[in-house]
Amino acid sequence: MAAGDPASPRRMTLYMTALVAVKGARAADVEITKLLDRKAGDADLLNMAAGFYLRQSDFARARALLARTLALKPADAATLTNLARVEIAAGNLEVATASLEKALAGDPA
């Protein structure tokens, strides 16, 4: 997705942040669920949604979305890093470390 695309990850994240601020987390959850129903295979959307659920401390839901993303893009460094963020927040430091190591091993930078 291009940055100018109305469904770009950045725009989706800004939209969800505004929705949470104006209408609350429940409204954002409903909207994310609708988006996921329409675009179940969109890795960017899955990552964005996982970030939302991380911020809501819904680690199980965030993990499930990231697992779906990794099924689409197995060595995606951004997704593995997001998974590490979830695991750090959940207190699973060994799992977080393994995710970060896998992200670094696959990232040529």
Protein Blocks (a to p, Z undefined) as FASTA:
>chain_A
ZZklmkbfklmmmmmmmmmmmnojklmmmmmmmmmmmmmmlmklmmmmmmmmmmnopakl
mmmmmmmmmmmmmmlmklmmmmmmmmmmnopaklmmmmmmmmmmmmmZZ
